[in-house]
Amino acid sequence: TDYTLEKRYLKKDGSPVWVRVTVALVRDAAGEPICTVGFVQDISTRKYAELAPQQSLSLIEAIISHMPASLIACDATGAITLTNRYADEMLPLDSSRSEAGLAGSYPAALEVYAADGTTPVPPAERPLARALRGDTLSNEEYVLVGRNGARRTLLSSACRVLDPKGACLGAVVVSQDITHLRETEAEVERIHQQLLLASRHAGMAEVATNVLHNVGNVLNSVNVSAALVGECLKRSKAVGLAQVAALLTEHGDDLGQFVAGDERGQLLPGYLTKLAAQLQADQQSALQELASLRANIEHIRDAVAMQQSYSKRYGVWESVDVHQLVEDSLRMNAGALTRHQVLLKREFAPLPSITLDKHKVLQILVNLVRNAKYACDESTRPDKQITVRVDPAGDGVSIAVIDNGVGIKPENLPRLFQHGFTTRKSGHGFGLHSAALTAQELGGSLTAHSDGEGCGAKFVLVLPATPPGASRG
């Protein structure tokens, strides 16, 4: 019997080959079998061509099934026709329902919201339904909330599927679960806000510390003035005046004879003259010290009032005289600058008022002036100097704090504003980092420049006239 057989063999090198074997029986004239003839034909090319579509389809199905994103497809009526493994795990759909072209439906237990997490998205506005209407979606964000309150954030893209003639076959949506990404971003923002708050508190503490140093220095002067007044009163000749009064009272009946004839009485006019001069000098000295005492007490009161004023205005935008704000920051550092014998130079150009948060800017300026003072003090040079320069910068202002102190190493310049970086043994690394963040928050910038060690440094705070989003207080 003749037969044909297609078989797959492995060559010696392990590669496969498909062959077609045909066997036929050869007979003589009487019809008797004489022999058999066989033919072998290599049909690998044809066989692979026949199997390729099936293999390609299997490969596509495997890719769709294992792709790290949710894939959902529907037909032209909106009935779900395809979901992959990721979609089944992440978005269990009710494929038995097709709500009049709404591209299937999420289970009743699943609520869909816009990216804000609060605005509901009706079925007709969800990705597949919109894609069936002809919309093309690219990376649109949705929030899904289950019955147990669990929230998932999806990034979805969707489009309509057309046949070669342009007829709608259905739609497909691909969604990526970015819940962890959004949670991470929220956590980073929370930590960032905590860091900002901690840095601001550190800045407020630094401002308060400068006020306390200033008040402490003034209190030293108050103590000196009080001691001098006390010593003046102890040395007062008021007791001698009382003795003269008692002596005159004793000789009230013969006062004229006493003054003219008695030796003690004859000394009284000269004694009273000297006593008057001494009392007058004591009075002048006491008045001077009391005036100094009063001025120092006023200084303490102003410093405390200024600190209270800035504390109350924290977070409020208002129109501010920049020169006055800079002077306030210098007054808060005045005691330390005087104690360390640092010469202060002012270069103030005329400026209009600008809108800013006074307390935040004050924190930055107090920090910059204090750092400049440290840099000058560490240089040990005799001609320590800080220059504060105020200039217009576009429609805003530029405030530069320039010192001739120890300078900054070139390799440290890029790290100056990093959190925790400091070159001082007692530093905490919050100040400049917080100042830079606050400057950005105010719509401005904080930059630093130095030609190297021993060449001093220059810090420049640039602020716009009206920061973005600011409302006048």
PyMOL commands that set and color helices and strands:
alter all, ss='L'
color gray80, all
select helices_A, chain A and resi 44-66+85-90+123-125+127-132+179-234+238-250+255-261+263-312+322-339+358-379+410-415+431-441
alter helices_A, ss='H'
color red, helices_A
select strands_A, chain A and resi 3-10+16-27+33-42+70-75+80-83+111-113+137-145+151-162+168-177+317-320+343-348+354-357+385-393+396-403+445-449+457-463
alter strands_A, ss='S'
color yellow, strands_A
deselect
rebuild
show_as cartoon
